[in-house]
Amino acid sequence: MAEVNLDWTSLSFKYRKTDAIIVSRYKDGQWSKPEISKDFDFHFSAFAGIFHYANASFEGLKAFHGIDGKIRLFRPDENAKRLARSGKRLGMAYPSEEMFIEMCCMCVRENLAYLPPYGFGSSMYLRPVLLGVNPQLGIASSTEVLFCVMCAPVGTYSGAKILTPGTAVISRNYDRAAPNGTGSYKLAANYATSLYPYNMAHNQGYRELLFLDPATKTKIDEFGSSNFLAIKGNSYVTPLSDSVLPSITNKSLQAVAEDFGYTVEKRAVPVEELAEFDEVNACGTAVVITPICSVDDKLTLESTEIVKTYKIPSGDECGKASRKFYDRIRGIQDGLEEDTHNWCLVL
Ligand SMILES: Cc1ncc(COP(=O)(O)O)c(C=O)c1O
């Protein structure tokens, strides 16, 4: 294994070329044998559906180098299922769970030099993508599909110190998803539409953008690339909504919260309830949780006038319950804690 000269302490969530990607193509009703490719440039028609109609879905999961030297993939079966759901929604072929997991494992093995060692808080992010590649002109589901798993060594998403609270702003005049749309699927198209308001929020200094339910704009949905969760007394509260992506991190945190004796409430969360929470977090694969210290509400994202600021009592610290849940998840991923739910796949 070739040595790579990386400073494992300063990784953020950025593209970095590694050794190989793993590729399979679906054509004439079957998937080709997954291949290891050193060529990171795809070659397919300019008429491919991916370029015109966003016939694409992707996933994100992580591999960890444990304290015991073992390599663990966190819940790859869940990502496989979610990709299958997205593929169905796009009317495209998708890999079986077995093939998905096999290609993720191949990707880790072929890029071992880029798997951060234990102890730096870093990990290997795996990015499976499903792309419609046959030439077409009319709007149609792709009949030829490319499935590829690629990876990058990563640290914290924004480069911020882990569990450092950030601010959020509510998106009142931009929706992430449509009512009865594709918000609960991990389709590439969902992300393109969120870029404009996201850029605006970031330029105004906010870490996160909080989207509301697109039908009534009265309830909390989720952040642009992470779910919303809050702690209220002994309850773990997270929105139940058709337009929210089913986060695997959120699902895992809910199980951990129950293990700690918390009650999990999956229900509609009115915006005003922000005033009643003890702790608020964004959660997702990238950093597990990002504590939120305040949420601004404005009539429009463009407006300079803040109508209301919800100060979260945990303030500049990560909340105690959130910290406990975070430590348990990271402990399982790092092999420090017993994997009682059988979540990790040991390579
Ligand atoms: C819109 C959205 N919500 C939530 C999540 C968190 O999901 P997960 O915990 O599976 O990474 C992500 C990231 O994948 C996302 O893009």
The ligand as an SDF file (V2000), in Angstrom:
LIG
                    3D

 16 16  0  0  0  0  0  0  0  0999 V2000
  -31.4590   16.5380    2.8590 C   0  0  0  0  0  0  0  0  0  0  0  0
  -30.7290   15.6530    3.7930 C   0  0  0  0  0  0  0  0  0  0  0  0
  -31.3010   15.3610    4.9700 N   0  0  0  0  0  0  0  0  0  0  0  0
  -30.6930   14.5580    5.8650 C   0  0  0  0  0  0  0  0  0  0  0  0
  -29.4560   13.9990    5.6040 C   0  0  0  0  0  0  0  0  0  0  0  0
  -28.8090   13.1080    6.6120 C   0  0  0  0  0  0  0  0  0  0  0  0
  -28.9310   11.7660    6.2160 O   0  0  0  0  0  0  0  0  0  0  0  0
  -27.8920   10.6960    6.7220 P   0  0  0  0  0  0  0  0  0  0  0  0
  -27.9670   10.6890    8.2020 O   0  0  0  0  0  0  0  0  0  0  0  0
  -28.3730    9.4170    6.1310 O   0  0  0  0  0  0  0  0  0  0  0  0
  -26.5680   11.1190    6.2300 O   0  0  0  0  0  0  0  0  0  0  0  0
  -28.8150   14.2880    4.3960 C   0  0  0  0  0  0  0  0  0  0  0  0
  -27.5190   13.6940    4.0890 C   0  0  0  0  0  0  0  0  0  0  0  0
  -27.4640   12.6860    3.4760 O   0  0  0  0  0  0  0  0  0  0  0  0
  -29.4640   15.1180    3.4720 C   0  0  0  0  0  0  0  0  0  0  0  0
  -28.8780   15.4120    2.3090 O   0  0  0  0  0  0  0  0  0  0  0  0
  1  2  1  0
  2  3  1  0
  2 15  2  0
  3  4  2  0
  4  5  1  0
  5  6  1  0
  5 12  2  0
  6  7  1  0
  7  8  1  0
  8  9  2  0
  8 10  1  0
  8 11  1  0
 12 13  1  0
 12 15  1  0
 13 14  2  0
 15 16  1  0
M  END
$$$$
